Amino acid sequence: MKEKILILGAGFAGMWAALSAARLAALHDRSDIEITVLAPQPELRIRPRFYEAGVKNFAAPLLPLFTATGVKFITGVASEIDTVGKQVWYRNAQGQLALAGYDRLVMATGSHITPTLPGAQQYAFDVDQLESAARLEHHLHSLAAQPESEARNTVVVCGGGFTGIELATELPARLRAILGTDTPVRVIILDRSTVIGGRYSEQLRGVIEQASEALGVEWLLNTEVMAFDSTGVTLKSGQHIAASTVILTMGVQASGLTQQIPAERDPQGRLHVDQNLSVIEQKEIYATGDVAFASTDDQGHHALMTCQHAIMLGRFVGYNVAADLIGIEPLPYRQMNYVTCLDLGAWGAVYTEGWDQVVKSTQEEAKKIKIAITNELIYPPKADREAAFAAADPLAPFV
């Protein structure tokens, strides 16, 4: 009788979980272990690139890879998790309700922006998902057909975190390519922090400030948004900024499906997991990627909602969920190395190492590293069983 591993989600963590589990099952000649991925599309969407132009190209097909490695795929959207009956209800490609059972469940359903402020859903854009990033790109191109005005030429980015900075520093060049090189474009970042790049080290903040100044990107600090409308954004101070384009990059939460797991969660909705990535008090359920609140080391650091953590979390959780069924010792998740590589548009990029974010390179040198990461390193391995399994080893070098 088959023992079933069901993985919800085909993002970085879900894809690598499937490959890692398939690898370990094959190493132990356990053809009775069935690994299935349930997700809306059989593709890996390269979310770290959604701030760039040409967003519709940032998806990689997964079916050839899954076929080569013996992973099954179900097209569907999970809607209800029955942790007692060990089954998941989902809507299939035809919109019909269907059921998938499991012996072990891996939650890899990712995260999303929660647009709760008045007018956000109607008037704000985001680069959270491929469809919404494509909608923004279409809107930006439509600006060229609008009459010249300060509002048309102004983009407001709400949130000065990683995504907000990468998007804002990319926008001056994108806007001028659409509106004309001599157009007086204006890009403004709104952030609650009292300093530019408040989440980062002092050294990294200095680089972000330098790049922002060179690109003409403005920062409005110690600022909170109150509402959005068709003419722009209103701040809690009462100030209104006229802008035809307002983009949300803040308010990221773990997938709402985590609420269906009776377990402890952090303020972002991530499930607390042990060192083997098993959900605490739910030994048959594992969590990975953006839905896992996981310790990376013994120094008090936890995995962030980033691609670099999702990839390694996926490799470890896949190994451990398969090890659970095989009956061998798990590999405790550890990810001691942490790097930050922040794209800064036409200025270049910045690359840091360590949790204290020591700057190692900037501008063109760092840009080459950034391109290597986002254009090569994070893409799926080729659809070859041996190559995929080698890459899926949680102990293989990464960063």
C-alpha positions in Angstrom: 0.0 0.0 0.0 1.3 3.4 -0.9 2.4 5.9 1.7 1.5 9.4 0.6 3.3 12.6 1.0 1.1 15.6 -0.1 2.8 18.9 -0.6 0.6 22.0 -0.9 2.3 24.6 -3.1 4.8 24.6 -5.9 6.9 27.6 -5.0 10.5 27.4 -4.1 9.9 25.5 -0.9 7.3 23.2 -2.3 9.3 22.3 -5.4 12.5 21.6 -3.5 10.5 19.6 -0.9 9.2 17.4 -3.6 12.6 16.8 -5.2 14.3 16.2 -1.9 11.6 13.7 -0.7 11.8 11.9 -4.1 15.6 11.7 -3.8 15.6 10.1 -0.3 12.8 7.7 -1.3 14.8 6.6 -4.3 18.1 6.3 -2.3 16.2 3.8 0.0 14.4 2.1 -2.8 11.0 3.1 -1.4 8.9 3.1 -4.5 5.9 2.7 -2.2 6.2 6.3 -1.1 4.1 8.5 -3.4 4.9 12.2 -3.5 2.3 14.6 -4.9 2.4 18.3 -5.3 -1.0 20.2 -5.3 -0.8 23.7 -6.7 -2.7 26.1 -9.0 -0.1 25.8 -11.8 2.6 23.3 -12.7 5.3 26.0 -12.8 7.7 27.8 -10.5 7.0 31.5 -10.5 10.2 33.4 -10.0 8.7 35.9 -7.5 12.0 37.6 -6.6 11.9 39.0 -10.2 8.4 40.4 -10.2 9.7 44.0 -9.7 11.3 43.8 -13.2 9.8 44.5 -16.6 8.7 41.5 -18.7 7.1 39.7 -15.7 5.1 37.2 -17.8 8.4 35.5 -18.6 9.3 34.8 -15.0 7.9 31.3 -14.7 9.6 27.9 -15.2 7.6 24.7 -16.2 7.7 21.9 -13.6 6.0 19.0 -15.2 9.1 17.7 -17.1 11.1 18.0 -13.9 8.4 16.2 -11.8 8.0 13.5 -14.5 11.8 12.9 -14.5 11.9 12.5 -10.7 8.7 10.5 -10.2 6.7 13.3 -8.5 3.0 13.5 -9.2 1.2 16.8 -9.8 -2.4 17.9 -9.2 -3.7 21.1 -10.6 -5.9 22.6 -7.9 -6.4 25.1 -5.2 -6.5 23.8 -1.6 -9.5 25.0 0.3 -10.0 22.9 3.4 -7.6 20.7 5.5 -9.0 17.9 7.6 -6.2 17.1 10.0 -8.1 14.4 11.7 -9.1 12.5 8.6 -5.7 13.4 6.9 -7.2 14.7 3.7 -7.4 18.0 1.8 -10.3 19.4 -0.1 -9.4 21.3 -3.3 -10.9 22.8 -6.4 -9.5 21.2 -9.5 -8.8 22.8 -12.9 -12.5 22.4 -13.8 -13.6 24.2 -10.6 -15.0 21.0 -9.0 -14.4 20.0 -5.4 -12.0 17.0 -5.1 -10.2 15.2 -2.3 -6.6 14.2 -1.7 -5.5 12.1 1.2 -2.1 12.0 2.9 0.0 10.2 5.4 2.2 13.2 5.8 1.3 16.8 4.8 3.8 19.5 3.9 2.5 23.1 4.0 4.3 25.1 1.4 1.5 27.5 0.5 3.6 30.7 0.7 2.6 34.2 1.6 0.7 37.1 0.2 0.0 40.8 0.7 -3.0 41.7 2.7 -4.5 45.0 1.4 -6.6 46.0 4.3 -6.5 49.8 4.1 -9.5 51.7 2.6 -9.3 51.7 -1.2 -6.3 49.4 -1.4 -8.0 46.6 -3.3 -9.6 49.0 -5.8 -6.8 51.5 -6.4 -3.4 50.1 -5.3 -1.1 47.8 -7.4 1.3 45.2 -6.1 4.0 42.8 -7.4 3.0 40.1 -5.0 1.8 37.5 -7.6 2.6 37.1 -11.3 -0.9 38.3 -12.3 -0.8 41.4 -10.1 2.7 42.3 -11.3 1.5 41.9 -14.9 -1.4 44.1 -14.2 1.0 46.8 -12.9 3.2 46.4 -16.0 0.1 46.9 -18.3 -0.9 49.9 -16.3 2.6 51.5 -16.5 2.5 51.1 -20.3 -0.9 52.7 -20.4 0.4 55.8 -18.8 1.9 56.9 -22.2 -1.6 57.4 -23.6 -2.6 59.7 -20.7 -2.2 63.5 -20.8 1.1 64.8 -19.3 0.6 65.7 -15.6 2.5 65.5 -12.4 0.2 62.7 -11.1 0.8 60.7 -14.3 4.5 60.9 -13.8 4.4 60.1 -10.1 4.6 56.6 -8.6 4.2 56.0 -4.8 5.7 52.9 -3.3 4.2 52.0 0.0 6.8 50.2 2.1 10.5 50.6 2.3 11.5 47.0 2.8 13.3 44.7 0.4 10.7 44.6 -2.3 9.8 48.3 -2.0 13.4 49.3 -2.4 14.1 47.0 -5.4 10.9 48.1 -7.1 11.4 51.9 -6.4 15.0 51.9 -7.6 14.0 50.1 -10.8 11.1 52.4 -11.6 12.8 55.5 -12.8 14.4 53.7 -15.8 11.2 51.7 -16.5 9.1 54.9 -16.5 11.4 56.8 -18.7 11.5 53.9 -21.2 7.7 54.3 -21.4 7.2 58.0 -21.0 10.3 59.4 -22.6 13.8 60.0 -21.4 13.2 63.6 -20.7 10.0 63.1 -18.7 10.2 64.4 -15.1 9.3 61.2 -13.4 8.9 61.0 -9.6 9.2 57.9 -7.4 8.4 58.2 -3.7 8.8 55.6 -1.0 6.6 55.9 2.0 7.9 54.1 5.1 7.1 54.0 8.8 10.8 54.0 9.8 12.6 57.1 10.8 15.6 56.3 8.7 16.1 55.0 5.1 16.3 51.2 5.1 15.5 51.0 8.8 15.5 47.2 8.7 19.1 47.0 7.7 22.6 47.6 9.0 24.0 51.1 9.2 26.5 50.2 6.4 23.8 48.9 4.1 21.5 51.8 4.9 24.2 54.2 3.7 24.4 52.4 0.3 20.6 52.4 -0.1 20.6 56.1 0.6 23.4 56.8 -1.8 21.7 54.8 -4.6 18.3 56.5 -3.9 19.8 59.9 -4.1 21.6 59.1 -7.4 18.4 57.8 -8.9 16.2 60.6 -7.6 14.1 58.2 -5.5 12.5 60.2 -2.7 11.8 58.8 0.8 9.0 60.1 3.1 9.9 58.7 6.5 7.9 58.2 9.7 4.8 58.1 7.5 1.7 56.0 7.6 -0.9 55.5 4.8 -4.5 56.2 5.7 -6.4 55.5 2.4 -6.2 55.1 -1.4 -8.4 56.6 -4.0 -8.4 57.1 -7.8 -6.3 60.3 -7.4 -3.5 58.9 -5.2 -2.9 58.2 -1.6 -3.8 60.0 1.7 -1.4 59.9 4.7 -2.4 59.9 8.3 -1.0 63.4 8.6 -3.7 64.5 6.2 -1.3 65.0 3.3 -2.5 63.8 -0.1 -0.1 62.8 -2.8 -1.5 62.9 -6.3 -0.3 59.8 -8.2 -1.7 57.7 -11.0 0.2 54.7 -9.7 0.4 53.6 -6.1 2.0 50.3 -5.3 1.7 48.2 -2.1 4.7 46.2 -0.9 3.9 46.0 2.8 1.6 43.8 5.0 2.9 40.3 4.0 1.2 37.4 5.8 1.5 33.6 5.5 -1.1 31.8 3.5 -4.5 31.7 5.2 -4.5 27.9 5.1 -2.2 27.9 8.1 -5.2 29.0 10.2 -6.7 25.6 9.6 -3.8 23.8 11.4 -4.4 23.7 15.2 -1.0 24.9 16.1 0.9 28.0 17.3 1.6 30.7 14.8 3.7 33.9 14.8 2.2 37.4 14.1 2.7 36.8 10.4 0.7 33.6 10.5 3.7 31.3 10.2 3.5 27.9 11.9 5.9 27.2 14.7 8.1 24.2 13.7 10.7 22.1 15.5 14.3 21.6 14.3 13.1 19.0 11.8 10.4 21.4 10.4 7.5 19.3 11.8 4.7 21.5 13.1 4.8 21.5 16.9 2.0 19.2 18.3 1.2 18.1 14.7 3.7 15.3 14.1 2.2 14.3 10.7 2.3 17.9 9.3 5.4 19.8 8.2 5.7 23.4 7.3 8.3 25.1 5.0 9.1 28.3 3.2 7.0 31.4 4.1 4.6 29.4 6.3 7.3 28.1 8.6 8.6 30.0 11.7 11.9 28.1 11.8 15.1 28.7 13.7 18.1 28.9 11.4 20.8 28.5 14.1 21.5 28.7 17.8 22.0 32.4 17.8 18.3 33.4 17.9 17.9 33.9 14.1 14.8 32.7 12.3 14.2 32.1 8.6 12.9 35.1 6.7 10.2 35.2 4.0 13.0 35.0 1.3 13.9 32.8 -1.6 17.2 31.8 -0.1 15.5 30.5 3.1 12.6 28.9 1.1 15.0 26.8 -1.0 16.9 25.4 1.9 13.8 24.9 4.0 12.3 23.0 1.1 15.3 20.7 0.8 15.4 19.9 4.5 11.6 19.4 4.9 11.5 17.1 1.9 14.3 15.0 3.4 12.7 14.9 6.8 9.2 14.1 5.7 10.5 11.2 3.7 12.8 10.1 6.5 9.8 10.0 8.8 8.1 7.4 6.6 11.3 5.5 5.9 12.1 5.3 9.6 15.6 6.9 9.5 17.0 9.8 11.5 16.0 13.3 10.2 18.4 16.2 9.4 17.9 19.1 11.7 17.4 22.3 9.7 20.4 24.6 9.9 21.2 27.6 7.6 24.1 29.4 9.1 25.0 31.5 6.1 22.8 34.6 5.3 23.4 37.0 2.5 21.5 40.1 1.3 21.7 41.0 -2.4 19.6 44.0 -3.1 19.0 45.3 -6.6 19.3 49.1 -6.8 18.2 49.7 -10.4 20.4 51.6 -12.8 22.8 52.4 -9.9 23.7 48.8 -9.6 23.2 46.6 -6.5 24.6 45.9 -3.0 25.8 42.5 -1.7 26.2 41.8 2.0 27.2 38.8 4.1 26.0 37.7 7.6 23.1 38.7 9.8 25.0 41.9 10.6 25.0 42.7 6.8 28.6 43.6 6.2 28.8 45.2 2.7 31.1 43.1 0.4 30.4 44.7 -3.0 28.3 47.4 -4.6 27.2 48.9 -7.9 28.2 46.9 -11.0 30.1 44.2 -9.2 27.2 43.5 -6.9 24.8 43.7 -9.9 26.6 40.8 -11.5 26.0 38.7 -8.4 22.4 39.7 -8.3 21.8 38.7 -11.9 23.6 35.4 -11.3 21.3 34.7 -8.4 18.0 35.7 -9.9 18.6 34.6 -13.5 20.3 31.3 -12.7 20.8 30.1 -9.1 17.2 30.2 -8.0 15.7 28.5 -11.2 14.7 24.8 -11.1 17.4 22.2 -12.0 17.1 20.7 -15.5 14.6 17.9 -16.0 17.2 15.2 -15.4 16.8 12.7 -12.5 20.4 12.5 -11.5 21.0 16.3 -11.7 17.8 17.2 -9.9 18.5 14.7 -7.0 22.0 16.0 -6.6 20.7 19.6 -6.4 18.0 18.5 -3.9 20.4 17.2 -1.3 20.0 19.4 1.8 23.7 19.2 2.5 24.7 20.3 -1.0 26.3 23.8 -1.1 24.0 26.7 -1.7 25.0 30.1 -0.2 
